[in-house]
Amino acid sequence: MYSTYWGMKCNPFEKNINLKNTFKLDDFTQIQSRLEYLIEKRGIGLFTGAAGLGKTYAIKYYVKNLNPSLYKIIYIPLSTVTVMDFYRSICVGLGLEVSAKKATMFIQIQEGIKTLFKDRKITPIIILDESQYLRTDILNDLKILFNFDMDSINMAALILIGQPILNDILSRQIHEPLRQRIIVNYTLHGLDKDEMSIYLKDRLKLAGINEDLFEKNALEALFACINGSTRKLNNLIEKCLIIGCTDEVNSINSDIVMKAENDINLG
């Protein structure tokens, strides 16, 4: 196994690696601070960025550390659904009975959120992933569904996660009422060159590697290939380490990076 060849005590590039006491990417830090404000105000938040930049991971990391006795997390990853399916998903998340009628579920959802917030002192946090695929009729309903006591109080937090096209969708005139209710809007920028180098060094140190495994030309090649994506960087690094192990080299150069890039790319 390549980790043994390189003397690594763990795989620091896998999804579930513990981030405690390790370098936090700027996007990650920015999202954490904005989520703190969003949850406090119980409004609608919008987080957009290209695939692989860590949107969902950063948000899951934050809500995972919330007190479950104070917050109810409802994560909906499937956004290519009908309005009825959408209402059913929220009902299931809130532990409510699913009705055959939209109007009934609308009332159930609002009453369920009110009960959690007012009676049980629990704030519901509803997370809609891949929101760029949400239908217009669902987006239209969101502003109504989260309107409580004649729009005088916020009883839940709604988090929309999506790719950059979601900003274009919400900029349309038809979605102006929803857009006005968004109190947090952050677009991820991805890794820059310096941050990528620090991230790589930090992750290798986490695995017990203190020397520079990646040559300078390899770092340049890595940055040229990843388009700011942490996910692609992790995949590319793992492939580089596998190829380096197979070739029995002592360090990773740009040729190995390009081999890894070729292996990862389809076609």
PyRosetta script that sets phi, psi and omega in degrees:
from pyrosetta import init, pose_from_sequence

init()
pose = pose_from_sequence("MYSTYWGMKCNPFEKNINLKNTFKLDDFTQIQSRLEYLIEKRGIGLFTGAAGLGKTYAIKYYVKNLNPSLYKIIYIPLSTVTVMDFYRSICVGLGLEVSAKKATMFIQIQEGIKTLFKDRKITPIIILDESQYLRTDILNDLKILFNFDMDSINMAALILIGQPILNDILSRQIHEPLRQRIIVNYTLHGLDKDEMSIYLKDRLKLAGINEDLFEKNALEALFACINGSTRKLNNLIEKCLIIGCTDEVNSINSDIVMKAENDINLG")
pose.set_psi(1, 142.4)
pose.set_omega(1, -172.5)
pose.set_phi(2, -64.4)
pose.set_psi(2, -29.9)
pose.set_omega(2, -179.5)
pose.set_phi(3, -63.7)
pose.set_psi(3, -35.0)
pose.set_omega(3, 177.4)
pose.set_phi(4, -69.5)
pose.set_psi(4, -41.0)
pose.set_omega(4, 179.8)
pose.set_phi(5, -59.7)
pose.set_psi(5, -42.3)
pose.set_omega(5, -177.7)
pose.set_phi(6, -87.7)
pose.set_psi(6, -1.5)
pose.set_omega(6, 179.0)
pose.set_phi(7, 72.7)
pose.set_psi(7, 33.5)
pose.set_omega(7, -178.7)
pose.set_phi(8, -91.4)
pose.set_psi(8, 133.9)
pose.set_omega(8, -179.2)
pose.set_phi(9, -86.9)
pose.set_psi(9, -8.9)
pose.set_omega(9, 175.5)
pose.set_phi(10, -161.4)
pose.set_psi(10, 170.7)
pose.set_omega(10, 175.4)
pose.set_phi(11, -97.7)
pose.set_psi(11, 103.3)
pose.set_omega(11, -174.8)
pose.set_phi(12, -82.0)
pose.set_psi(12, 5.0)
pose.set_omega(12, -176.6)
pose.set_phi(13, -112.7)
pose.set_psi(13, 10.9)
pose.set_omega(13, 178.0)
pose.set_phi(14, -86.1)
pose.set_psi(14, 163.0)
pose.set_omega(14, -172.4)
pose.set_phi(15, -60.8)
pose.set_psi(15, -42.3)
pose.set_omega(15, -170.9)
pose.set_phi(16, -93.8)
pose.set_psi(16, 21.6)
pose.set_omega(16, 179.4)
pose.set_phi(17, -64.0)
pose.set_psi(17, 140.3)
pose.set_omega(17, -179.1)
pose.set_phi(18, -71.2)
pose.set_psi(18, 124.2)
pose.set_omega(18, -178.0)
pose.set_phi(19, -88.2)
pose.set_psi(19, -3.7)
pose.set_omega(19, -177.9)
pose.set_phi(20, -63.3)
pose.set_psi(20, 136.6)
pose.set_omega(20, 178.5)
pose.set_phi(21, 63.3)
pose.set_psi(21, 19.9)
pose.set_omega(21, 175.2)
pose.set_phi(22, -118.2)
pose.set_psi(22, 168.9)
pose.set_omega(22, -177.2)
pose.set_phi(23, -63.9)
pose.set_psi(23, 128.5)
pose.set_omega(23, 178.6)
pose.set_phi(24, -98.3)
pose.set_psi(24, 127.8)
pose.set_omega(24, 177.5)
pose.set_phi(25, -65.4)
pose.set_psi(25, 153.9)
pose.set_omega(25, -177.3)
pose.set_phi(26, -60.7)
pose.set_psi(26, -44.8)
pose.set_omega(26, 178.3)
pose.set_phi(27, -57.6)
pose.set_psi(27, -43.1)
pose.set_omega(27, 180.0)
pose.set_phi(28, -59.2)
pose.set_psi(28, -48.0)
pose.set_omega(28, -179.4)
pose.set_phi(29, -64.4)
pose.set_psi(29, -42.1)
pose.set_omega(29, 179.5)
pose.set_phi(30, -62.3)
pose.set_psi(30, -40.3)
pose.set_omega(30, -179.8)
pose.set_phi(31, -67.0)
pose.set_psi(31, -41.4)
pose.set_omega(31, -179.4)
pose.set_phi(32, -59.6)
pose.set_psi(32, -44.7)
pose.set_omega(32, -178.4)
pose.set_phi(33, -67.4)
pose.set_psi(33, -38.0)
pose.set_omega(33, 179.6)
pose.set_phi(34, -71.0)
pose.set_psi(34, -35.3)
pose.set_omega(34, 177.1)
pose.set_phi(35, -65.5)
pose.set_psi(35, -37.5)
pose.set_omega(35, 178.4)
pose.set_phi(36, -58.7)
pose.set_psi(36, -44.6)
pose.set_omega(36, 178.1)
pose.set_phi(37, -66.7)
pose.set_psi(37, -43.3)
pose.set_omega(37, -177.7)
pose.set_phi(38, -61.3)
pose.set_psi(38, -46.5)
pose.set_omega(38, -178.3)
pose.set_phi(39, -65.9)
pose.set_psi(39, -37.0)
pose.set_omega(39, 178.5)
pose.set_phi(40, -63.9)
pose.set_psi(40, -41.4)
pose.set_omega(40, -176.8)
pose.set_phi(41, -86.6)
pose.set_psi(41, -17.0)
pose.set_omega(41, 179.3)
pose.set_phi(42, 56.9)
pose.set_psi(42, 55.0)
pose.set_omega(42, 178.8)
pose.set_phi(43, -116.7)
pose.set_psi(43, -156.3)
pose.set_omega(43, 178.9)
pose.set_phi(44, -105.9)
pose.set_psi(44, 130.6)
pose.set_omega(44, 178.9)
pose.set_phi(45, -118.8)
pose.set_psi(45, 144.3)
pose.set_omega(45, -179.3)
pose.set_phi(46, -123.5)
pose.set_psi(46, 123.3)
pose.set_omega(46, 179.9)
pose.set_phi(47, -127.4)
pose.set_psi(47, 116.4)
pose.set_omega(47, -176.0)
pose.set_phi(48, -126.2)
pose.set_psi(48, 156.8)
pose.set_omega(48, 178.2)
pose.set_phi(49, 170.8)
pose.set_psi(49, 161.4)
pose.set_omega(49, 179.9)
pose.set_phi(50, -63.9)
pose.set_psi(50, 163.8)
pose.set_omega(50, 179.7)
pose.set_phi(51, -61.0)
pose.set_psi(51, 139.0)
pose.set_omega(51, 173.9)
pose.set_phi(52, 88.0)
pose.set_psi(52, 6.0)
pose.set_omega(52, -178.8)
pose.set_phi(53, -88.8)
pose.set_psi(53, -8.5)
pose.set_omega(53, 175.0)
pose.set_phi(54, 98.8)
pose.set_psi(54, 23.2)
pose.set_omega(54, -179.3)
pose.set_phi(55, -60.2)
pose.set_psi(55, -58.9)
pose.set_omega(55, -175.6)
pose.set_phi(56, -63.5)
pose.set_psi(56, -40.9)
pose.set_omega(56, -177.9)
pose.set_phi(57, -60.8)
pose.set_psi(57, -46.0)
pose.set_omega(57, -177.9)
pose.set_phi(58, -63.3)
pose.set_psi(58, -38.9)
pose.set_omega(58, -179.2)
pose.set_phi(59, -72.7)
pose.set_psi(59, -42.2)
pose.set_omega(59, 176.7)
pose.set_phi(60, -61.3)
pose.set_psi(60, -38.9)
pose.set_omega(60, 179.2)
pose.set_phi(61, -59.8)
pose.set_psi(61, -42.1)
pose.set_omega(61, -178.2)
pose.set_phi(62, -67.8)
pose.set_psi(62, -52.0)
pose.set_omega(62, -174.5)
pose.set_phi(63, -69.4)
pose.set_psi(63, -25.1)
pose.set_omega(63, 178.5)
pose.set_phi(64, -63.3)
pose.set_psi(64, -27.6)
pose.set_omega(64, -177.5)
pose.set_phi(65, -94.6)
pose.set_psi(65, 6.7)
pose.set_omega(65, 176.4)
pose.set_phi(66, -80.6)
pose.set_psi(66, 151.6)
pose.set_omega(66, 179.3)
pose.set_phi(67, -69.7)
pose.set_psi(67, 116.3)
pose.set_omega(67, -177.3)
pose.set_phi(68, -65.3)
pose.set_psi(68, -15.9)
pose.set_omega(68, 177.6)
pose.set_phi(69, -82.9)
pose.set_psi(69, -9.8)
pose.set_omega(69, -179.6)
pose.set_phi(70, -115.0)
pose.set_psi(70, -16.7)
pose.set_omega(70, -175.7)
pose.set_phi(71, -136.5)
pose.set_psi(71, 141.8)
pose.set_omega(71, 176.2)
pose.set_phi(72, -113.9)
pose.set_psi(72, 112.6)
pose.set_omega(72, -176.1)
pose.set_phi(73, -95.2)
pose.set_psi(73, 126.1)
pose.set_omega(73, 175.9)
pose.set_phi(74, -123.5)
pose.set_psi(74, 111.2)
pose.set_omega(74, -177.9)
pose.set_phi(75, -107.3)
pose.set_psi(75, 121.3)
pose.set_omega(75, -179.4)
pose.set_phi(76, -117.3)
pose.set_psi(76, 103.4)
pose.set_omega(76, -177.1)
pose.set_phi(77, -86.7)
pose.set_psi(77, -18.2)
pose.set_omega(77, -176.4)
pose.set_phi(78, -95.7)
pose.set_psi(78, 108.8)
pose.set_omega(78, -175.8)
pose.set_phi(79, -106.5)
pose.set_psi(79, -8.6)
pose.set_omega(79, 179.7)
pose.set_phi(80, -88.9)
pose.set_psi(80, 64.0)
pose.set_omega(80, -174.1)
pose.set_phi(81, -128.7)
pose.set_psi(81, 166.6)
pose.set_omega(81, 174.2)
pose.set_phi(82, -79.2)
pose.set_psi(82, 169.2)
pose.set_omega(82, 178.0)
pose.set_phi(83, -60.2)
pose.set_psi(83, -42.2)
pose.set_omega(83, -180.0)
pose.set_phi(84, -63.5)
pose.set_psi(84, -42.7)
pose.set_omega(84, 177.9)
pose.set_phi(85, -62.0)
pose.set_psi(85, -37.7)
pose.set_omega(85, 179.2)
pose.set_phi(86, -63.1)
pose.set_psi(86, -47.2)
pose.set_omega(86, 178.7)
pose.set_phi(87, -62.8)
pose.set_psi(87, -40.1)
pose.set_omega(87, 178.7)
pose.set_phi(88, -61.4)
pose.set_psi(88, -41.6)
pose.set_omega(88, -179.0)
pose.set_phi(89, -61.3)
pose.set_psi(89, -42.0)
pose.set_omega(89, 179.3)
pose.set_phi(90, -69.0)
pose.set_psi(90, -40.2)
pose.set_omega(90, 176.9)
pose.set_phi(91, -58.5)
pose.set_psi(91, -46.3)
pose.set_omega(91, 178.9)
pose.set_phi(92, -61.6)
pose.set_psi(92, -42.7)
pose.set_omega(92, 179.8)
pose.set_phi(93, -62.8)
pose.set_psi(93, -34.1)
pose.set_omega(93, 179.4)
pose.set_phi(94, -86.7)
pose.set_psi(94, -3.0)
pose.set_omega(94, -179.3)
pose.set_phi(95, 74.9)
pose.set_psi(95, 30.4)
pose.set_omega(95, -178.0)
pose.set_phi(96, -101.7)
pose.set_psi(96, 159.9)
pose.set_omega(96, 176.1)
pose.set_phi(97, -71.5)
pose.set_psi(97, 136.1)
pose.set_omega(97, -180.0)
pose.set_phi(98, -86.6)
pose.set_psi(98, 126.6)
pose.set_omega(98, -179.4)
pose.set_phi(99, -101.8)
pose.set_psi(99, 165.2)
pose.set_omega(99, 177.1)
pose.set_phi(100, -87.6)
pose.set_psi(100, -5.5)
pose.set_omega(100, -177.3)
pose.set_phi(101, -116.5)
pose.set_psi(101, 134.0)
pose.set_omega(101, 180.0)
pose.set_phi(102, -62.1)
pose.set_psi(102, -44.6)
pose.set_omega(102, -177.6)
pose.set_phi(103, -59.9)
pose.set_psi(103, -37.7)
pose.set_omega(103, 179.0)
pose.set_phi(104, -67.2)
pose.set_psi(104, -43.9)
pose.set_omega(104, 179.9)
pose.set_phi(105, -66.9)
pose.set_psi(105, -34.8)
pose.set_omega(105, 177.4)
pose.set_phi(106, -58.3)
pose.set_psi(106, -48.0)
pose.set_omega(106, 179.5)
pose.set_phi(107, -65.1)
pose.set_psi(107, -41.7)
pose.set_omega(107, 179.7)
pose.set_phi(108, -60.5)
pose.set_psi(108, -43.3)
pose.set_omega(108, -178.7)
pose.set_phi(109, -64.9)
pose.set_psi(109, -46.4)
pose.set_omega(109, -179.8)
pose.set_phi(110, -63.4)
pose.set_psi(110, -43.0)
pose.set_omega(110, 179.6)
pose.set_phi(111, -68.2)
pose.set_psi(111, -35.9)
pose.set_omega(111, 178.1)
pose.set_phi(112, -64.0)
pose.set_psi(112, -43.0)
pose.set_omega(112, 178.0)
pose.set_phi(113, -65.9)
pose.set_psi(113, -41.3)
pose.set_omega(113, 178.1)
pose.set_phi(114, -61.5)
pose.set_psi(114, -42.4)
pose.set_omega(114, 179.8)
pose.set_phi(115, -62.8)
pose.set_psi(115, -44.4)
pose.set_omega(115, 178.7)
pose.set_phi(116, -61.6)
pose.set_psi(116, -47.1)
pose.set_omega(116, -172.9)
pose.set_phi(117, -75.3)
pose.set_psi(117, -48.1)
pose.set_omega(117, -174.0)
pose.set_phi(118, -83.0)
pose.set_psi(118, -43.6)
pose.set_omega(118, -174.2)
pose.set_phi(119, -88.4)
pose.set_psi(119, -40.6)
pose.set_omega(119, -175.3)
pose.set_phi(120, -102.8)
pose.set_psi(120, -3.0)
pose.set_omega(120, 177.7)
pose.set_phi(121, 59.0)
pose.set_psi(121, 37.1)
pose.set_omega(121, 179.0)
pose.set_phi(122, -115.6)
pose.set_psi(122, 130.3)
pose.set_omega(122, 178.6)
pose.set_phi(123, -93.4)
pose.set_psi(123, 117.5)
pose.set_omega(123, 175.4)
pose.set_phi(124, -73.4)
pose.set_psi(124, 137.2)
pose.set_omega(124, 175.3)
pose.set_phi(125, -123.1)
pose.set_psi(125, 112.2)
pose.set_omega(125, -177.1)
pose.set_phi(126, -105.7)
pose.set_psi(126, 122.8)
pose.set_omega(126, -176.2)
pose.set_phi(127, -112.6)
pose.set_psi(127, 120.4)
pose.set_omega(127, 178.8)
pose.set_phi(128, -109.8)
pose.set_psi(128, 107.8)
pose.set_omega(128, -178.9)
pose.set_phi(129, -87.5)
pose.set_psi(129, 157.7)
pose.set_omega(129, -178.9)
pose.set_phi(130, 51.2)
pose.set_psi(130, 45.4)
pose.set_omega(130, -173.6)
pose.set_phi(131, -68.5)
pose.set_psi(131, -11.8)
pose.set_omega(131, 178.1)
pose.set_phi(132, -65.4)
pose.set_psi(132, -14.6)
pose.set_omega(132, 179.5)
pose.set_phi(133, -95.1)
pose.set_psi(133, -3.1)
pose.set_omega(133, -179.6)
pose.set_phi(134, -63.5)
pose.set_psi(134, 137.0)
pose.set_omega(134, 179.7)
pose.set_phi(135, -69.3)
pose.set_psi(135, 155.5)
pose.set_omega(135, -179.8)
pose.set_phi(136, -58.2)
pose.set_psi(136, -39.5)
pose.set_omega(136, -178.4)
pose.set_phi(137, -67.5)
pose.set_psi(137, -28.7)
pose.set_omega(137, 175.5)
pose.set_phi(138, -71.9)
pose.set_psi(138, -45.6)
pose.set_omega(138, 177.9)
pose.set_phi(139, -59.4)
pose.set_psi(139, -38.1)
pose.set_omega(139, 178.2)
pose.set_phi(140, -64.5)
pose.set_psi(140, -36.3)
pose.set_omega(140, -178.3)
pose.set_phi(141, -74.6)
pose.set_psi(141, -25.7)
pose.set_omega(141, -175.7)
pose.set_phi(142, -58.0)
pose.set_psi(142, -43.1)
pose.set_omega(142, -177.4)
pose.set_phi(143, -66.9)
pose.set_psi(143, -25.5)
pose.set_omega(143, 179.2)
pose.set_phi(144, -86.1)
pose.set_psi(144, -41.5)
pose.set_omega(144, -176.7)
pose.set_phi(145, -61.6)
pose.set_psi(145, -32.8)
pose.set_omega(145, -178.0)
pose.set_phi(146, -104.2)
pose.set_psi(146, 27.7)
pose.set_omega(146, 175.8)
pose.set_phi(147, -103.6)
pose.set_psi(147, 111.2)
pose.set_omega(147, -175.7)
pose.set_phi(148, -117.8)
pose.set_psi(148, 142.1)
pose.set_omega(148, 176.9)
pose.set_phi(149, 49.2)
pose.set_psi(149, 53.5)
pose.set_omega(149, 179.8)
pose.set_phi(150, 56.6)
pose.set_psi(150, 42.1)
pose.set_omega(150, 175.6)
pose.set_phi(151, 61.2)
pose.set_psi(151, 34.0)
pose.set_omega(151, -178.1)
pose.set_phi(152, -100.7)
pose.set_psi(152, -12.6)
pose.set_omega(152, -177.1)
pose.set_phi(153, -151.3)
pose.set_psi(153, 144.2)
pose.set_omega(153, 173.9)
pose.set_phi(154, -97.1)
pose.set_psi(154, 125.7)
pose.set_omega(154, -177.9)
pose.set_phi(155, -112.1)
pose.set_psi(155, -3.6)
pose.set_omega(155, -178.5)
pose.set_phi(156, -150.7)
pose.set_psi(156, 160.9)
pose.set_omega(156, 173.4)
pose.set_phi(157, -109.6)
pose.set_psi(157, 135.9)
pose.set_omega(157, 178.2)
pose.set_phi(158, -119.1)
pose.set_psi(158, 125.5)
pose.set_omega(158, -178.6)
pose.set_phi(159, -115.4)
pose.set_psi(159, 120.0)
pose.set_omega(159, 176.6)
pose.set_phi(160, -102.5)
pose.set_psi(160, 124.1)
pose.set_omega(160, 178.4)
pose.set_phi(161, -116.7)
pose.set_psi(161, 133.2)
pose.set_omega(161, 179.9)
pose.set_phi(162, -167.4)
pose.set_psi(162, 176.2)
pose.set_omega(162, 176.9)
pose.set_phi(163, -81.5)
pose.set_psi(163, 166.9)
pose.set_omega(163, -172.6)
pose.set_phi(164, -53.9)
pose.set_psi(164, -28.0)
pose.set_omega(164, -179.7)
pose.set_phi(165, -61.2)
pose.set_psi(165, -21.6)
pose.set_omega(165, 178.5)
pose.set_phi(166, -61.5)
pose.set_psi(166, -35.8)
pose.set_omega(166, 176.2)
pose.set_phi(167, -61.4)
pose.set_psi(167, -40.0)
pose.set_omega(167, 178.6)
pose.set_phi(168, -66.2)
pose.set_psi(168, -40.4)
pose.set_omega(168, 179.9)
pose.set_phi(169, -62.5)
pose.set_psi(169, -45.2)
pose.set_omega(169, -176.2)
pose.set_phi(170, -74.9)
pose.set_psi(170, -14.4)
pose.set_omega(170, 178.7)
pose.set_phi(171, -79.6)
pose.set_psi(171, -9.3)
pose.set_omega(171, 178.9)
pose.set_phi(172, -68.3)
pose.set_psi(172, 148.3)
pose.set_omega(172, -175.0)
pose.set_phi(173, -57.0)
pose.set_psi(173, -36.0)
pose.set_omega(173, -177.1)
pose.set_phi(174, -62.1)
pose.set_psi(174, -25.1)
pose.set_omega(174, -177.9)
pose.set_phi(175, -101.6)
pose.set_psi(175, 13.4)
pose.set_omega(175, -179.9)
pose.set_phi(176, -56.5)
pose.set_psi(176, -43.5)
pose.set_omega(176, 179.3)
pose.set_phi(177, -60.8)
pose.set_psi(177, -38.9)
pose.set_omega(177, 178.0)
pose.set_phi(178, -70.1)
pose.set_psi(178, -43.1)
pose.set_omega(178, -178.3)
pose.set_phi(179, -61.0)
pose.set_psi(179, -35.8)
pose.set_omega(179, 179.4)
pose.set_phi(180, -66.9)
pose.set_psi(180, -20.6)
pose.set_omega(180, -179.4)
pose.set_phi(181, -89.5)
pose.set_psi(181, -3.9)
pose.set_omega(181, 179.0)
pose.set_phi(182, -80.3)
pose.set_psi(182, 117.1)
pose.set_omega(182, -177.1)
pose.set_phi(183, -100.8)
pose.set_psi(183, -14.2)
pose.set_omega(183, 176.8)
pose.set_phi(184, -133.7)
pose.set_psi(184, 127.9)
pose.set_omega(184, 179.9)
pose.set_phi(185, -139.8)
pose.set_psi(185, 112.4)
pose.set_omega(185, -178.8)
pose.set_phi(186, -131.2)
pose.set_psi(186, 132.2)
pose.set_omega(186, 175.8)
pose.set_phi(187, -110.4)
pose.set_psi(187, 122.5)
pose.set_omega(187, -178.9)
pose.set_phi(188, -70.0)
pose.set_psi(188, 140.9)
pose.set_omega(188, 179.7)
pose.set_phi(189, -101.8)
pose.set_psi(189, -16.0)
pose.set_omega(189, 179.9)
pose.set_phi(190, 84.1)
pose.set_psi(190, 179.2)
pose.set_omega(190, -177.7)
pose.set_phi(191, -72.9)
pose.set_psi(191, 133.9)
pose.set_omega(191, 166.1)
pose.set_phi(192, -94.8)
pose.set_psi(192, 177.3)
pose.set_omega(192, -172.2)
pose.set_phi(193, -63.7)
pose.set_psi(193, -46.2)
pose.set_omega(193, -179.3)
pose.set_phi(194, -64.2)
pose.set_psi(194, -42.6)
pose.set_omega(194, -179.4)
pose.set_phi(195, -65.2)
pose.set_psi(195, -37.7)
pose.set_omega(195, 177.7)
pose.set_phi(196, -61.7)
pose.set_psi(196, -43.0)
pose.set_omega(196, -179.8)
pose.set_phi(197, -64.4)
pose.set_psi(197, -42.6)
pose.set_omega(197, 179.2)
pose.set_phi(198, -65.5)
pose.set_psi(198, -42.6)
pose.set_omega(198, 179.2)
pose.set_phi(199, -59.6)
pose.set_psi(199, -47.0)
pose.set_omega(199, -178.7)
pose.set_phi(200, -62.8)
pose.set_psi(200, -46.3)
pose.set_omega(200, -179.9)
pose.set_phi(201, -62.6)
pose.set_psi(201, -40.1)
pose.set_omega(201, -179.5)
pose.set_phi(202, -66.1)
pose.set_psi(202, -43.5)
pose.set_omega(202, -179.4)
pose.set_phi(203, -66.6)
pose.set_psi(203, -39.8)
pose.set_omega(203, 178.1)
pose.set_phi(204, -65.9)
pose.set_psi(204, -37.3)
pose.set_omega(204, 177.6)
pose.set_phi(205, -63.4)
pose.set_psi(205, -36.5)
pose.set_omega(205, 177.4)
pose.set_phi(206, -60.7)
pose.set_psi(206, -30.2)
pose.set_omega(206, 179.6)
pose.set_phi(207, -89.7)
pose.set_psi(207, 2.3)
pose.set_omega(207, 178.9)
pose.set_phi(208, 91.3)
pose.set_psi(208, 14.4)
pose.set_omega(208, 179.8)
pose.set_phi(209, -104.8)
pose.set_psi(209, 115.1)
pose.set_omega(209, -178.2)
pose.set_phi(210, -102.2)
pose.set_psi(210, -25.0)
pose.set_omega(210, 179.7)
pose.set_phi(211, -81.2)
pose.set_psi(211, 163.9)
pose.set_omega(211, -179.1)
pose.set_phi(212, -81.1)
pose.set_psi(212, 104.1)
pose.set_omega(212, 179.1)
pose.set_phi(213, -78.2)
pose.set_psi(213, -27.4)
pose.set_omega(213, -175.6)
pose.set_phi(214, -103.0)
pose.set_psi(214, 121.4)
pose.set_omega(214, 179.4)
pose.set_phi(215, -69.3)
pose.set_psi(215, 163.2)
pose.set_omega(215, -176.4)
pose.set_phi(216, -58.4)
pose.set_psi(216, -41.9)
pose.set_omega(216, 179.9)
pose.set_phi(217, -67.5)
pose.set_psi(217, -26.7)
pose.set_omega(217, 176.9)
pose.set_phi(218, -69.4)
pose.set_psi(218, -39.2)
pose.set_omega(218, 178.4)
pose.set_phi(219, -63.6)
pose.set_psi(219, -40.6)
pose.set_omega(219, 177.7)
pose.set_phi(220, -62.3)
pose.set_psi(220, -42.1)
pose.set_omega(220, -179.6)
pose.set_phi(221, -67.2)
pose.set_psi(221, -40.2)
pose.set_omega(221, 178.6)
pose.set_phi(222, -59.7)
pose.set_psi(222, -47.8)
pose.set_omega(222, -177.1)
pose.set_phi(223, -64.2)
pose.set_psi(223, -36.1)
pose.set_omega(223, -180.0)
pose.set_phi(224, -67.6)
pose.set_psi(224, -22.8)
pose.set_omega(224, -174.7)
pose.set_phi(225, -93.5)
pose.set_psi(225, -24.3)
pose.set_omega(225, -165.5)
pose.set_phi(226, -92.7)
pose.set_psi(226, -16.5)
pose.set_omega(226, -178.3)
pose.set_phi(227, 52.5)
pose.set_psi(227, 38.0)
pose.set_omega(227, 176.6)
pose.set_phi(228, 79.0)
pose.set_psi(228, 2.2)
pose.set_omega(228, -173.9)
pose.set_phi(229, -86.3)
pose.set_psi(229, 120.3)
pose.set_omega(229, 175.7)
pose.set_phi(230, -66.8)
pose.set_psi(230, -38.7)
pose.set_omega(230, 180.0)
pose.set_phi(231, -61.3)
pose.set_psi(231, -46.3)
pose.set_omega(231, -179.6)
pose.set_phi(232, -67.8)
pose.set_psi(232, -36.1)
pose.set_omega(232, 177.4)
pose.set_phi(233, -60.4)
pose.set_psi(233, -46.8)
pose.set_omega(233, 179.5)
pose.set_phi(234, -60.2)
pose.set_psi(234, -45.0)
pose.set_omega(234, 179.1)
pose.set_phi(235, -62.9)
pose.set_psi(235, -41.8)
pose.set_omega(235, -177.3)
pose.set_phi(236, -68.5)
pose.set_psi(236, -41.2)
pose.set_omega(236, 179.3)
pose.set_phi(237, -62.9)
pose.set_psi(237, -45.2)
pose.set_omega(237, 179.2)
pose.set_phi(238, -59.7)
pose.set_psi(238, -42.7)
pose.set_omega(238, 179.2)
pose.set_phi(239, -64.7)
pose.set_psi(239, -39.3)
pose.set_omega(239, 177.2)
pose.set_phi(240, -60.7)
pose.set_psi(240, -44.0)
pose.set_omega(240, -178.9)
pose.set_phi(241, -66.4)
pose.set_psi(241, -34.9)
pose.set_omega(241, 177.1)
pose.set_phi(242, -67.0)
pose.set_psi(242, -46.2)
pose.set_omega(242, 179.5)
pose.set_phi(243, -64.5)
pose.set_psi(243, -42.1)
pose.set_omega(243, 178.6)
pose.set_phi(244, -61.8)
pose.set_psi(244, -38.1)
pose.set_omega(244, 176.6)
pose.set_phi(245, -65.2)
pose.set_psi(245, -45.3)
pose.set_omega(245, -179.9)
pose.set_phi(246, -62.4)
pose.set_psi(246, -40.2)
pose.set_omega(246, -179.4)
pose.set_phi(247, -82.6)
pose.set_psi(247, -5.7)
pose.set_omega(247, 178.9)
pose.set_phi(248, 55.5)
pose.set_psi(248, 49.1)
pose.set_omega(248, 177.3)
pose.set_phi(249, -97.6)
pose.set_psi(249, 169.1)
pose.set_omega(249, -179.0)
pose.set_phi(250, -99.2)
pose.set_psi(250, -14.7)
pose.set_omega(250, 179.6)
pose.set_phi(251, -153.8)
pose.set_psi(251, 167.0)
pose.set_omega(251, -178.2)
pose.set_phi(252, -102.2)
pose.set_psi(252, 124.9)
pose.set_omega(252, 177.9)
pose.set_phi(253, -111.6)
pose.set_psi(253, -179.0)
pose.set_omega(253, -176.3)
pose.set_phi(254, -64.9)
pose.set_psi(254, -31.2)
pose.set_omega(254, 178.5)
pose.set_phi(255, -62.6)
pose.set_psi(255, -40.7)
pose.set_omega(255, 178.7)
pose.set_phi(256, -67.4)
pose.set_psi(256, -38.4)
pose.set_omega(256, 177.9)
pose.set_phi(257, -60.9)
pose.set_psi(257, -42.6)
pose.set_omega(257, -179.3)
pose.set_phi(258, -69.3)
pose.set_psi(258, -34.2)
pose.set_omega(258, 174.1)
pose.set_phi(259, -62.7)
pose.set_psi(259, -43.2)
pose.set_omega(259, -179.7)
pose.set_phi(260, -65.0)
pose.set_psi(260, -42.1)
pose.set_omega(260, 178.2)
pose.set_phi(261, -60.2)
pose.set_psi(261, -42.0)
pose.set_omega(261, 178.9)
pose.set_phi(262, -64.7)
pose.set_psi(262, -36.9)
pose.set_omega(262, 179.3)
pose.set_phi(263, -68.6)
pose.set_psi(263, -36.5)
pose.set_omega(263, -176.8)
pose.set_phi(264, -74.8)
pose.set_psi(264, -40.4)
pose.set_omega(264, -177.5)
pose.set_phi(265, -66.5)
pose.set_psi(265, 141.2)
pose.set_omega(265, 177.9)
pose.set_phi(266, -83.8)
pose.set_psi(266, 147.0)
pose.set_omega(266, 174.9)
pose.set_phi(267, 86.6)
pose.dump_pdb("model.pdb")
